[in-house]
């Protein structure tokens, strides 16, 4: 369901969040490139404008940048709201962002335990609300780059996942040519709860195959992660039962 205004879940409802993740691993290194989108459009520029200069440092604040961070990262809740902060991409009108149920194995995207969040025509300022029917569910996100069309080093039906271990290794799956060597990083995740609302994360997506070496436009990738930038706010399990999704939405008005 698409909402007309930016969603805000009340803090009173957020008594418990079962944020699920695997055991902590070593630092996940990310190879950043220079954006092809020109001055003022880097991910750092976007985040400085949205949250204040220096509030988030792109290269050091993502989940996975520090020892003890969960890797891979995913979420658990009764549902979530998404707010599309910015979309800068040559594929902007065809990228498809979806969610999937996280089980620890490669998901099959077939409209069972998955669904579309933002479609190609959705742009900056769009928002969506996804409910899991009152069931606490682990979930992640996927991107179909360029929708039904082929993307650079990502021919159909390749998808990019927020769980990097589901992504192929290197350009077109030909083998990793730079770190990390066990799964391409297509999504960067930042905890922005202290900057916005409780249980809120910023997700920044690279819609070209991260596995290639960054280079000049437009044969490989720029690894700038500004192609799709959105906030996800998780509706955590309530401290007591018997609250319906309808009643939760009513309290949030």
C-alpha positions as CSV (number, residue, x, y, z in Angstrom):
1,X,0.0,0.0,0.0
2,X,1.4,3.4,-1.0
3,X,1.0,6.2,1.6
4,X,0.6,9.8,0.8
5,X,2.9,11.1,3.6
6,X,6.1,10.1,5.2
7,X,5.4,7.3,7.7
8,X,6.1,7.6,11.4
9,X,5.5,4.8,13.9
10,X,4.8,5.8,17.5
11,X,7.6,5.1,20.0
12,X,5.1,3.7,22.5
13,X,4.5,0.8,20.3
14,X,8.2,0.0,19.9
15,X,8.9,-1.8,23.1
16,X,10.7,-4.8,21.6
17,X,12.6,-5.3,18.4
18,X,14.0,-8.7,17.6
19,X,16.6,-7.5,15.1
20,X,18.0,-10.8,13.8
21,X,21.5,-11.3,12.5
22,X,24.1,-14.0,12.2
23,X,27.0,-14.0,14.6
24,X,29.4,-11.1,14.2
25,X,32.2,-11.6,11.7
26,X,35.3,-9.6,10.8
27,X,35.1,-6.2,9.1
28,X,33.4,-6.2,5.6
29,X,35.6,-4.1,3.4
30,X,33.8,-2.0,0.7
31,X,35.4,-0.7,-2.5
32,X,34.0,2.7,-3.2
33,X,34.3,4.5,-6.5
34,X,33.8,8.1,-7.8
35,X,30.2,8.7,-8.7
36,X,29.4,9.2,-12.4
37,X,26.5,11.6,-11.4
38,X,28.5,14.7,-11.1
39,X,29.3,17.2,-8.3
40,X,26.8,17.4,-5.4
41,X,25.3,13.9,-6.1
42,X,27.6,11.6,-4.2
43,X,26.1,9.5,-1.5
44,X,27.9,11.6,1.1
45,X,26.4,14.8,-0.4
46,X,22.9,13.3,-0.2
47,X,23.3,12.2,3.4
48,X,24.8,15.5,4.5
49,X,21.8,17.3,2.9
50,X,19.3,14.9,4.4
51,X,20.6,14.4,8.0
52,X,23.2,17.2,8.5
53,X,26.8,17.6,7.6
54,X,28.9,14.8,9.2
55,X,26.0,13.1,10.8
56,X,26.8,10.0,8.8
57,X,30.2,9.1,7.3
58,X,29.5,6.8,4.3
59,X,32.8,5.0,4.3
60,X,33.0,4.2,8.1
61,X,29.5,4.1,9.5
62,X,27.8,1.3,7.5
63,X,26.9,-1.9,9.3
64,X,29.9,-4.2,8.7
65,X,32.5,-1.5,8.9
66,X,33.5,-2.5,12.5
67,X,34.5,-5.6,14.2
68,X,31.4,-7.0,16.0
69,X,28.9,-5.8,13.4
70,X,26.5,-8.4,12.2
71,X,27.2,-9.9,8.8
72,X,25.1,-10.6,6.9
73,X,22.5,-8.2,8.3
74,X,18.7,-8.5,8.1
75,X,15.6,-7.3,10.0
76,X,12.8,-8.9,12.0
77,X,9.4,-7.4,12.7
78,X,5.7,-7.4,12.1
79,X,6.1,-5.3,9.1
80,X,7.8,-2.1,8.0
81,X,7.4,1.3,6.3
82,X,9.7,2.5,3.5
83,X,10.4,6.0,2.5
84,X,12.3,6.7,-0.7
85,X,14.8,9.5,0.1
86,X,16.5,9.7,-3.3
87,X,16.9,7.9,-6.6
88,X,19.7,8.8,-8.9
89,X,20.2,6.2,-11.6
90,X,20.1,5.6,-15.3
91,X,17.8,2.8,-14.4
92,X,15.6,5.0,-12.2
93,X,12.4,4.3,-14.2
94,X,12.9,0.6,-14.3
95,X,14.6,-0.5,-11.1
96,X,12.4,-2.8,-8.9
97,X,12.9,-2.9,-5.2
98,X,11.3,-5.8,-3.3
99,X,11.4,-7.6,0.1
100,X,11.9,-11.3,0.8
101,X,11.6,-13.5,3.8
102,X,15.1,-14.2,5.2
103,X,15.7,-18.0,5.9
104,X,19.4,-18.2,5.5
105,X,19.2,-19.7,2.1
106,X,19.0,-18.1,-1.4
107,X,15.3,-17.0,-1.7
108,X,13.2,-17.8,-4.7
109,X,11.4,-14.6,-5.8
110,X,8.0,-15.9,-6.9
111,X,5.4,-13.7,-5.0
112,X,5.4,-16.2,-2.1
113,X,7.2,-14.8,1.0
114,X,8.3,-11.8,-1.0
115,X,6.8,-8.8,-2.7
116,X,7.5,-5.5,-4.4
117,X,8.1,-2.3,-2.4
118,X,9.0,0.3,-5.1
119,X,8.5,-0.1,-8.8
120,X,10.2,1.8,-11.6
121,X,7.8,4.8,-11.7
122,X,8.1,5.5,-8.0
123,X,10.5,8.3,-7.2
124,X,11.9,10.4,-4.4
125,X,9.3,11.0,-1.7
126,X,7.4,7.8,-2.4
127,X,6.5,5.6,0.7
128,X,5.1,2.2,1.3
129,X,3.8,0.1,4.2
130,X,4.2,-3.7,4.3
131,X,2.5,-5.9,6.8
132,X,3.3,-9.5,7.6
133,X,-0.1,-10.2,9.0
134,X,0.8,-10.0,12.6
135,X,3.6,-12.5,12.4
136,X,7.1,-11.5,13.4
137,X,9.1,-12.2,10.2
138,X,12.8,-11.9,9.3
139,X,13.3,-10.1,6.0
140,X,15.7,-8.5,3.7
141,X,15.5,-6.6,0.4
142,X,16.3,-7.4,-3.2
143,X,16.8,-5.2,-6.3
144,X,16.0,-6.2,-9.9
145,X,18.4,-3.8,-11.7
146,X,16.7,-2.3,-14.7
147,X,13.6,-4.4,-14.1
148,X,13.0,-6.8,-16.9
149,X,15.9,-5.4,-18.9
150,X,19.5,-6.4,-18.6
151,X,21.9,-4.4,-16.5
152,X,25.7,-4.0,-16.8
153,X,27.2,-7.4,-15.7
154,X,23.8,-8.4,-14.4
155,X,21.7,-10.0,-17.2
156,X,18.1,-11.1,-16.4
157,X,17.1,-12.7,-14.2
158,X,20.0,-11.8,-11.8
159,X,18.9,-10.0,-8.6
160,X,21.0,-8.1,-6.0
161,X,20.3,-8.9,-2.3
162,X,20.8,-7.0,0.9
163,X,22.3,-10.3,2.2
164,X,25.5,-10.1,0.3
165,X,26.2,-13.8,0.6
166,X,23.4,-14.3,-1.9
167,X,25.1,-12.1,-4.5
168,X,27.4,-13.6,-7.1
169,X,31.2,-13.2,-6.9
170,X,32.7,-10.6,-9.2
171,X,31.3,-9.1,-12.4
172,X,28.7,-11.4,-14.0
173,X,29.7,-14.0,-11.4
174,X,33.1,-14.6,-13.0
175,X,34.9,-14.6,-9.7
176,X,35.7,-11.9,-7.1
177,X,38.5,-9.5,-8.2
178,X,38.4,-7.4,-5.1
179,X,37.3,-7.6,-1.5
180,X,35.1,-8.9,-0.1
181,X,35.7,-12.2,-1.7
182,X,32.7,-14.1,-0.4
183,X,29.8,-12.0,-1.6
184,X,29.4,-8.7,-3.4
185,X,28.1,-5.7,-1.4
186,X,25.2,-4.2,-3.3
187,X,23.4,-2.7,-0.2
188,X,24.9,-0.5,2.5
189,X,22.9,-0.2,5.7
190,X,23.2,2.5,8.3
191,X,21.4,2.7,11.7
192,X,19.8,6.1,11.8
193,X,17.5,5.6,14.8
194,X,19.3,8.3,16.7
195,X,18.8,10.8,13.8
196,X,15.2,10.0,12.9
197,X,12.8,7.6,14.6
198,X,13.3,4.4,16.7
199,X,14.1,1.3,14.7
200,X,15.0,3.1,11.5
201,X,17.8,2.2,9.1
202,X,19.0,3.9,5.9
203,X,19.6,1.5,3.0
204,X,21.8,2.7,0.0
205,X,21.9,0.6,-3.1
206,X,24.3,0.2,-6.0
207,X,22.4,-0.9,-9.0
208,X,25.4,-1.9,-11.1
209,X,27.4,-5.1,-10.3
210,X,29.7,-4.2,-7.4
211,X,32.1,-7.0,-8.4
212,X,33.6,-5.0,-11.2
213,X,36.4,-2.6,-10.6
214,X,35.1,1.0,-10.4
215,X,36.1,3.0,-13.5
216,X,35.1,6.0,-15.7
217,X,31.6,6.1,-17.1
218,X,30.1,3.8,-18.2
219,X,31.5,0.4,-18.8
220,X,31.9,-1.1,-15.3
221,X,30.5,0.5,-12.1
222,X,31.0,3.6,-10.0
223,X,30.2,1.9,-6.7
224,X,28.7,5.1,-5.4
225,X,25.6,3.6,-3.7
226,X,23.4,6.6,-4.5
227,X,21.2,4.8,-7.0
228,X,18.4,4.0,-4.6
229,X,18.5,5.5,-1.1
230,X,15.6,4.7,1.3
231,X,14.7,4.5,5.0
232,X,13.1,1.4,6.5
233,X,11.4,1.6,9.8
234,X,10.5,-1.7,11.4
235,X,7.3,-2.4,13.3
236,X,8.7,-4.5,16.1
237,X,6.7,-7.2,18.0
238,X,4.5,-5.7,20.7
239,X,5.0,-6.4,24.4
240,X,1.5,-7.8,24.6
241,X,-0.6,-9.8,22.1
242,X,-4.0,-9.2,20.8
243,X,-3.2,-6.0,18.9
244,X,-4.4,-6.2,15.4
245,X,-2.6,-4.5,12.5
246,X,-5.7,-2.3,12.0
247,X,-5.4,-1.1,15.6
248,X,-1.7,-0.4,15.2
249,X,-2.3,1.7,12.1
250,X,-5.0,3.6,14.0
251,X,-2.6,4.4,16.9
252,X,-0.1,5.7,14.4
253,X,-2.3,8.4,13.0
